[in-house]
Amino acid sequence: MVDSIGPRPLDRKVGGVTRVGTVSAPPTVTKQPQAVQAPTVAARLSASAPVDIARVEKIKQAIAKGDYPLSPTTIADALVAARYEWMSHDEA
């Protein structure tokens, strides 16, 4: 006689099943007091924006006098470029 092609039924015997008692509650988590850490370089740098106050003041004065060249096209290009840069980091 010829065996059929394809999967053959397996003779698996299942052993007895033992019931587990009630599940105990998970251990409680106690909050540890946080250690006081010295501020890191990143924490100090993120506390304030990296702005050159003196340069900003010079630019403000130049704009007020009319000596600072403002180009709407250049500003628009920079804003569009910043938006595309920002979009490139978004998750899809």
ZAMARKE-232883 format. One line per field, with one value per atom (N, C-alpha, C, CB): y, z, x negated; atom name; residue in one letter. Coordinates in Angstrom, 1 decimal. Last residue first. Glycine has a CB too. Layout:
ZAMARKE-232883
y	Y/...
z	Z/...
x	X/...
atomo	CA/...
residuo	A/...
//
This chain:
ZAMARKE-232883
y	59.0/58.9/58.2/58.1/61.5/60.1/60.0/59.3/64.2/63.7/62.2/64.4/65.1/64.4/63.9/65.3/66.5/65.3/64.5/65.7/68.8/67.7/66.4/68.1/70.4/69.9/68.7/71.1/70.9/70.2/69.6/71.2/72.2/71.0/70.2/71.2/74.5/73.7/72.3/74.3/75.6/75.2/74.2/76.4/76.3/75.3/74.8/75.9/78.3/77.1/76.0/77.3/80.2/79.6/78.3/80.6/80.8/80.2/79.6/81.3/81.9/80.7/80.0/81.1/84.2/83.2/81.9/83.6/85.6/85.2/84.1/86.4/86.1/85.3/84.8/86.2/87.7/86.4/85.5/86.7/90.0/89.0/87.7/89.7/91.1/90.6/89.6/89.9/93.8/92.7/92.3/93.2/95.1/94.7/93.5/94.3/97.7/96.2/95.8/95.5/100.3/99.9/98.4/100.3/101.4/101.1/100.7/102.4/101.7/102.8/102.6/102.9/99.3/100.6/101.7/100.8/97.5/97.5/98.8/96.3/98.2/98.3/98.4/97.2/97.4/98.8/99.1/99.2/94.7/95.5/97.0/95.3/94.0/93.8/94.6/92.3/94.6/95.3/95.2/94.7/92.7/94.1/94.9/94.5/90.3/90.6/92.1/89.8/90.5/90.5/90.9/89.2/90.4/91.6/91.7/91.6/87.8/89.0/90.3/89.2/85.1/86.1/87.4/86.2/82.2/83.5/84.4/84.1/79.3/79.8/81.1/78.7/79.5/79.4/79.9/80.2/77.6/78.8/78.6/80.0/74.9/75.8/77.1/76.1/73.4/73.4/74.4/72.0/73.7/74.3/74.4/73.5/72.3/73.7/74.4/73.9/69.7/70.4/71.9/69.8/69.2/69.2/70.0/67.8/69.1/70.1/70.3/69.8/68.5/68.1/69.2/66.8/69.3/69.6/69.2/71.0/66.6/67.9/68.1/67.9/65.2/65.1/66.5/64.3/63.6/64.9/64.9/66.0/60.8/61.3/62.7/60.4/60.2/60.6/61.2/61.5/57.5/58.9/59.2/59.5/55.1/55.4/56.9/54.7/53.7/54.8/55.1/56.0/50.3/51.5/52.5/51.0/48.3/49.1/50.2/49.6/45.1/46.5/47.2/47.1/42.1/42.9/44.3/42.5/41.0/41.3/42.1/42.1/38.5/39.8/40.2/40.8/35.1/36.1/37.5/35.7/33.3/34.0/35.1/34.7/30.2/31.6/32.3/32.3/27.3/28.0/29.4/27.9/25.5/26.4/27.1/27.4/22.2/23.5/24.3/23.5/20.1/20.5/21.9/20.3/17.6/19.1/19.3/19.8/14.9/15.4/16.9/14.7/14.9/14.5/15.2/14.8/13.8/15.0/14.4/15.9/12.4/12.1/13.3/10.8/12.3/13.0/12.7/14.5/11.2/10.5/11.2/9.0/13.2/12.8/12.1/13.9/12.7/13.0/12.4/12.4/13.9/12.8/13.2/11.5/16.0/15.8/14.6/17.1/14.4/15.4/15.1/15.6/11.5/12.6/13.7/13.1/8.2/9.4/10.6/9.8/5.3/6.3/7.5/6.7/2.3/3.6/4.6/4.1/-1.2/0.0/1.2/0.0
z	10.4/9.4/10.0/8.2/12.5/12.2/11.3/13.5/11.5/11.9/11.6/11.2/10.4/11.6/12.1/12.6/8.1/7.9/9.2/7.4/9.1/8.6/8.4/7.3/9.7/10.8/10.3/11.3/7.1/8.0/9.2/8.6/6.1/5.5/6.4/4.1/7.8/7.8/7.2/7.0/7.0/8.4/8.5/9.3/4.3/4.6/6.0/4.4/4.8/4.1/4.4/2.6/6.1/6.8/6.2/6.9/4.1/5.4/6.2/6.3/2.2/1.9/3.2/1.0/3.6/3.2/2.9/2.0/3.9/5.1/4.7/5.7/1.2/2.0/3.2/2.3/0.5/-0.2/0.6/-1.6/2.1/2.3/1.7/1.8/3.5/2.2/2.5/1.4/5.1/5.3/3.9/6.2/6.1/4.9/5.2/3.8/8.4/8.3/7.1/9.6/8.7/8.2/7.9/9.1/10.1/8.7/8.0/8.0/12.8/12.0/10.5/12.2/13.5/13.9/13.1/15.4/12.6/12.0/12.3/12.6/14.3/12.9/12.2/12.3/16.8/16.5/15.1/17.3/16.4/16.7/16.4/18.2/16.1/15.0/15.2/14.8/18.7/17.5/16.3/17.1/20.2/20.4/19.2/21.7/19.2/19.0/19.2/20.0/20.1/18.7/18.4/18.1/22.9/22.3/20.8/22.6/23.2/23.5/22.9/25.1/21.6/21.8/22.0/20.7/23.0/22.3/22.6/22.6/23.5/23.2/22.3/22.5/26.2/24.8/24.5/24.0/29.2/28.5/27.0/29.1/29.9/30.8/30.1/32.1/28.3/28.0/28.9/28.1/29.6/28.3/27.9/27.2/31.9/32.0/30.7/32.4/30.9/31.7/31.8/33.1/29.7/28.9/29.6/28.5/31.9/30.9/30.0/30.0/34.8/33.8/32.8/33.1/38.3/36.9/35.8/36.7/40.5/40.0/38.6/40.1/42.1/41.1/40.8/39.9/44.7/44.2/43.3/45.3/44.2/44.6/43.9/44.2/45.2/44.1/44.7/43.1/47.1/47.0/45.9/48.4/45.4/46.1/46.0/45.4/46.0/45.3/46.1/45.1/45.7/46.6/45.8/47.9/44.4/44.0/45.0/42.5/45.5/45.3/45.1/46.6/43.5/44.6/44.4/44.8/42.5/42.2/43.4/40.9/44.3/43.8/43.5/44.8/43.0/44.1/43.5/44.9/41.7/41.4/42.5/40.0/43.0/42.7/42.5/43.8/41.6/42.6/42.2/44.0/38.6/39.5/40.4/38.7/37.8/38.0/38.9/38.5/35.4/36.8/37.0/37.5/33.2/33.4/34.9/32.6/31.8/32.7/32.9/34.0/28.3/29.7/30.5/30.3/25.2/26.1/27.5/25.9/22.6/23.8/24.7/24.5/19.2/20.4/21.5/20.1/16.3/17.5/18.8/17.6/13.6/14.6/15.8/15.1/10.2/11.6/12.6/11.9/7.7/8.4/9.8/8.4/4.9/6.3/6.8/7.1/1.8/2.6/4.1/2.3/0.1/0.1/1.0/-1.3/1.6/0.9/1.1/1.5/1.0/1.9/1.1/2.8/-0.6/-0.7/0.3/-2.2/0.0/0.0/0.0/1.2
x	-5.3/-4.2/-3.0/-4.7/-6.7/-6.4/-5.2/-6.2/-8.8/-7.5/-7.4/-6.4/-11.1/-11.2/-9.9/-11.9/-10.3/-11.1/-11.3/-12.5/-9.1/-8.2/-9.1/-7.6/-11.3/-10.5/-9.6/-9.6/-12.2/-13.1/-12.3/-14.2/-10.0/-10.4/-11.3/-11.0/-10.2/-9.0/-9.3/-7.8/-12.6/-12.4/-11.2/-12.3/-12.0/-13.0/-12.9/-14.4/-10.0/-9.7/-10.7/-9.6/-11.7/-10.5/-10.1/-9.3/-13.5/-14.0/-12.8/-14.6/-11.8/-12.6/-13.1/-13.8/-10.9/-9.9/-10.7/-9.1/-13.3/-12.6/-11.6/-11.8/-13.9/-14.8/-14.1/-16.0/-11.6/-11.9/-12.8/-12.5/-11.8/-10.7/-10.9/-9.4/-14.7/-14.2/-13.1/-15.4/-16.0/-15.0/-14.5/-13.9/-19.0/-18.2/-17.3/-19.2/-19.1/-19.2/-18.4/-18.6/-18.7/-20.0/-20.1/-21.1/-16.6/-16.4/-17.7/-15.9/-16.7/-17.3/-17.0/-18.8/-15.5/-14.8/-15.4/-15.0/-17.4/-16.1/-15.3/-15.2/-19.5/-19.7/-18.3/-20.6/-18.4/-18.8/-18.9/-20.1/-18.2/-17.0/-17.2/-16.6/-20.9/-19.9/-18.7/-19.5/-21.8/-22.4/-21.4/-23.7/-20.3/-20.2/-20.7/-20.9/-21.4/-20.0/-19.7/-19.1/-24.0/-23.7/-22.3/-24.1/-23.6/-24.2/-23.9/-25.7/-22.5/-21.7/-22.2/-21.5/-22.4/-23.4/-22.7/-24.4/-20.9/-20.7/-21.8/-19.3/-19.8/-21.1/-21.1/-22.0/-17.4/-17.7/-19.1/-16.6/-17.8/-17.6/-18.0/-18.4/-18.0/-17.3/-17.0/-18.1/-19.6/-18.2/-17.4/-17.6/-22.1/-21.9/-20.4/-22.7/-21.7/-22.0/-21.7/-23.4/-21.2/-20.2/-20.4/-20.1/-23.6/-22.4/-21.3/-21.9/-25.3/-25.5/-24.3/-26.7/-23.3/-24.2/-24.4/-23.7/-23.2/-22.7/-23.8/-22.3/-23.5/-24.0/-23.5/-25.6/-20.6/-21.7/-22.2/-21.4/-19.2/-19.5/-20.8/-19.6/-17.3/-18.5/-18.7/-19.7/-14.0/-14.9/-16.2/-14.2/-12.9/-13.1/-14.2/-13.6/-10.8/-12.1/-12.3/-13.3/-7.7/-8.5/-9.7/-7.6/-7.1/-7.3/-8.1/-7.9/-4.7/-5.9/-5.9/-5.8/-3.7/-3.4/-4.8/-2.8/-3.5/-4.0/-3.8/-5.5/-0.2/-1.6/-2.2/-1.7/1.6/1.5/0.1/2.1/1.8/1.6/1.4/0.3/4.5/3.2/3.0/3.3/5.6/5.8/4.4/6.6/4.0/4.8/5.0/4.2/4.2/3.4/4.4/2.5/4.8/5.3/4.4/6.8/3.3/3.4/3.8/2.0/4.2/4.1/4.2/5.3/2.4/3.4/3.2/3.4/1.3/1.2/2.3/-0.1/2.3/2.2/2.2/3.4/0.6/1.4/1.2/1.1/0.7/0.2/1.1/0.1/0.0/0.6/0.0/0.4/0.9/-0.1/0.6/-1.0/1.8/2.2/1.1/3.6/-0.4/0.3/0.7/-0.7/-0.4/-0.6/0.2/-0.1/-1.2/-0.7/-0.8/0.8/-0.3/-1.2/-0.5/-1.5/0.2/0.7/-0.3/2.1/-1.6/-1.3/-0.8/-2.4/-0.4/-1.2/-0.7/-1.1/-0.8/0.0/-0.9/1.0
atomo	N/CA/C/CB/N/CA/C/CB/N/CA/C/CB/N/CA/C/CB/N/CA/C/CB/N/CA/C/CB/N/CA/C/CB/N/CA/C/CB/N/CA/C/CB/N/CA/C/CB/N/CA/C/CB/N/CA/C/CB/N/CA/C/CB/N/CA/C/CB/N/CA/C/CB/N/CA/C/CB/N/CA/C/CB/N/CA/C/CB/N/CA/C/CB/N/CA/C/CB/N/CA/C/CB/N/CA/C/CB/N/CA/C/CB/N/CA/C/CB/N/CA/C/CB/N/CA/C/CB/N/CA/C/CB/N/CA/C/CB/N/CA/C/CB/N/CA/C/CB/N/CA/C/CB/N/CA/C/CB/N/CA/C/CB/N/CA/C/CB/N/CA/C/CB/N/CA/C/CB/N/CA/C/CB/N/CA/C/CB/N/CA/C/CB/N/CA/C/CB/N/CA/C/CB/N/CA/C/CB/N/CA/C/CB/N/CA/C/CB/N/CA/C/CB/N/CA/C/CB/N/CA/C/CB/N/CA/C/CB/N/CA/C/CB/N/CA/C/CB/N/CA/C/CB/N/CA/C/CB/N/CA/C/CB/N/CA/C/CB/N/CA/C/CB/N/CA/C/CB/N/CA/C/CB/N/CA/C/CB/N/CA/C/CB/N/CA/C/CB/N/CA/C/CB/N/CA/C/CB/N/CA/C/CB/N/CA/C/CB/N/CA/C/CB/N/CA/C/CB/N/CA/C/CB/N/CA/C/CB/N/CA/C/CB/N/CA/C/CB/N/CA/C/CB/N/CA/C/CB/N/CA/C/CB/N/CA/C/CB/N/CA/C/CB/N/CA/C/CB/N/CA/C/CB/N/CA/C/CB/N/CA/C/CB/N/CA/C/CB/N/CA/C/CB/N/CA/C/CB/N/CA/C/CB/N/CA/C/CB/N/CA/C/CB/N/CA/C/CB/N/CA/C/CB/N/CA/C/CB/N/CA/C/CB/N/CA/C/CB/N/CA/C/CB/N/CA/C/CB
residuo	A/A/A/A/E/E/E/E/D/D/D/D/H/H/H/H/S/S/S/S/M/M/M/M/W/W/W/W/E/E/E/E/Y/Y/Y/Y/R/R/R/R/A/A/A/A/A/A/A/A/V/V/V/V/L/L/L/L/A/A/A/A/D/D/D/D/A/A/A/A/I/I/I/I/T/T/T/T/T/T/T/T/P/P/P/P/S/S/S/S/L/L/L/L/P/P/P/P/Y/Y/Y/Y/D/D/D/D/G/G/G/G/K/K/K/K/A/A/A/A/I/I/I/I/A/A/A/A/Q/Q/Q/Q/K/K/K/K/I/I/I/I/K/K/K/K/E/E/E/E/V/V/V/V/R/R/R/R/A/A/A/A/I/I/I/I/D/D/D/D/V/V/V/V/P/P/P/P/A/A/A/A/S/S/S/S/A/A/A/A/S/S/S/S/L/L/L/L/R/R/R/R/A/A/A/A/A/A/A/A/V/V/V/V/T/T/T/T/P/P/P/P/A/A/A/A/Q/Q/Q/Q/V/V/V/V/A/A/A/A/Q/Q/Q/Q/P/P/P/P/Q/Q/Q/Q/K/K/K/K/T/T/T/T/V/V/V/V/T/T/T/T/P/P/P/P/P/P/P/P/A/A/A/A/S/S/S/S/V/V/V/V/T/T/T/T/G/G/G/G/V/V/V/V/R/R/R/R/T/T/T/T/V/V/V/V/G/G/G/G/G/G/G/G/V/V/V/V/K/K/K/K/R/R/R/R/D/D/D/D/L/L/L/L/P/P/P/P/R/R/R/R/P/P/P/P/G/G/G/G/I/I/I/I/S/S/S/S/D/D/D/D/V/V/V/V/M/M/M/M
//
